[in-house]
Amino acid sequence: MSQNPLNLAVRFLLEIAALIAMGYWGWTQHAGALRFALGLGGPLLAAVLWAILRVPNEPGAPGHATVPVPGWLRLLLELALFTFAAWGLFASGATTAGTIFAIVALLHYAVSYDRVWWLIKY
């Protein structure tokens, strides 16, 4: 089910929304240089980690793993970034957006049970 085009589209939109949520949190919660570091640098760092820390031979993943990691670590990274994004929305006062994001992320992982299981076993 994780390779269903609709599910892949939801996953892509979740990734983009997570980066935006992280930037929104950093920008709205801080001032001065820290605002730029967290509002722009935070999402950039998250995107770089997301792109390079990959499981070798993951089904449906494009390209090769720049920095190969075990599946459980990749899953932990994804969950940490999505959790931080939801928390960031809540902390910024966007509780409705945070709730919607968290529910969609949880539903995505529930529907992608085959990928989650593969990551845990790999």
C-alpha positions as CSV (number, residue, x, y, z in Angstrom):
1,M,0.0,0.0,0.0
2,S,2.9,2.4,0.6
3,Q,3.7,2.6,-3.1
4,N,0.1,3.7,-4.0
5,P,0.4,7.0,-6.0
6,L,-2.1,8.7,-3.7
7,N,-0.2,7.7,-0.6
8,L,3.1,8.8,-2.2
9,A,1.6,12.2,-2.9
10,V,0.4,12.5,0.7
11,R,3.9,11.6,1.9
12,F,5.4,14.2,-0.3
13,L,2.9,16.9,0.9
14,L,3.6,15.8,4.5
15,E,7.4,16.3,4.0
16,I,6.9,19.8,2.5
17,A,4.4,20.7,5.2
18,A,6.8,19.5,7.9
19,L,9.6,21.8,6.5
20,I,7.2,24.7,6.3
21,A,6.0,24.1,9.9
22,M,9.6,23.9,11.2
23,G,10.3,27.2,9.5
24,Y,7.1,28.8,10.7
25,W,8.0,27.8,14.3
26,G,11.5,29.1,14.1
27,W,10.4,32.4,12.5
28,T,7.5,33.1,14.8
29,Q,9.1,32.0,18.1
30,H,12.4,33.8,17.9
31,A,13.9,37.2,17.0
32,G,17.1,38.6,15.4
33,A,19.7,36.2,14.1
34,L,18.1,33.2,15.8
35,R,15.0,33.8,13.8
36,F,16.9,33.3,10.6
37,A,19.0,30.4,11.9
38,L,15.9,28.5,13.0
39,G,13.4,29.8,10.5
40,L,15.5,29.1,7.5
41,G,18.4,27.0,8.7
42,G,16.3,24.5,10.6
43,P,14.2,23.4,7.6
44,L,17.3,23.4,5.4
45,L,19.1,21.1,7.9
46,A,16.0,18.8,8.2
47,A,15.8,18.6,4.4
48,V,19.5,17.7,4.1
49,L,19.2,15.0,6.7
50,W,16.0,13.7,5.1
51,A,17.8,13.5,1.7
52,I,21.1,11.9,2.7
53,L,20.2,9.6,5.6
54,R,18.6,6.8,3.6
55,V,18.1,3.0,3.8
56,P,19.9,1.2,0.9
57,N,17.6,-0.4,-1.6
58,E,14.4,1.0,-0.1
59,P,11.6,0.1,-2.4
60,G,10.3,3.1,-4.3
61,A,13.0,5.4,-3.1
62,P,14.8,7.3,-5.9
63,G,18.5,7.1,-6.3
64,H,21.0,5.6,-3.9
65,A,21.6,6.1,-0.2
66,T,24.3,8.8,0.2
67,V,24.7,7.9,3.9
68,P,23.3,4.4,4.4
69,V,21.4,4.0,7.7
70,P,19.5,1.1,9.2
71,G,15.7,1.1,8.7
72,W,14.9,1.7,12.3
73,L,17.1,4.8,12.3
74,R,15.4,6.2,9.2
75,L,12.0,5.5,10.7
76,L,13.1,7.2,13.9
77,L,14.3,10.3,11.9
78,E,11.1,10.5,10.1
79,L,9.0,10.3,13.2
80,A,11.2,12.8,15.0
81,L,10.9,15.4,12.1
82,F,7.1,14.9,11.8
83,T,6.7,15.1,15.6
84,F,8.7,18.3,15.8
85,A,6.7,19.8,12.9
86,A,3.4,19.0,14.7
87,W,4.8,20.3,18.0
88,G,6.1,23.4,16.3
89,L,2.7,24.2,15.0
90,F,1.1,23.8,18.4
91,A,3.9,25.9,20.0
92,S,3.3,28.6,17.5
93,G,-0.4,28.8,18.3
94,A,-1.5,27.0,15.1
95,T,-3.3,24.2,17.0
96,T,-5.7,23.3,14.3
97,A,-3.0,23.0,11.7
98,G,-0.9,21.0,14.2
99,T,-3.8,18.6,14.9
100,I,-4.5,18.1,11.2
101,F,-0.8,17.6,10.4
102,A,-0.5,15.0,13.2
103,I,-3.6,13.1,12.2
104,V,-2.6,13.0,8.5
105,A,0.9,11.8,9.5
106,L,-0.5,9.1,11.7
107,L,-2.9,8.0,9.1
108,H,-0.1,7.9,6.5
109,Y,2.0,5.7,8.6
110,A,-1.0,3.4,9.4
111,V,-1.7,3.0,5.6
112,S,2.0,2.5,5.0
113,Y,2.3,-0.4,7.4
114,D,4.2,-2.5,4.9
115,R,6.9,0.2,4.6
116,V,7.0,0.7,8.4
117,W,7.4,-3.1,8.8
118,W,10.1,-3.2,6.1
119,L,12.0,-0.4,7.9
120,I,11.8,-2.1,11.2
121,K,13.0,-5.4,9.8
122,Y,15.8,-4.0,7.6
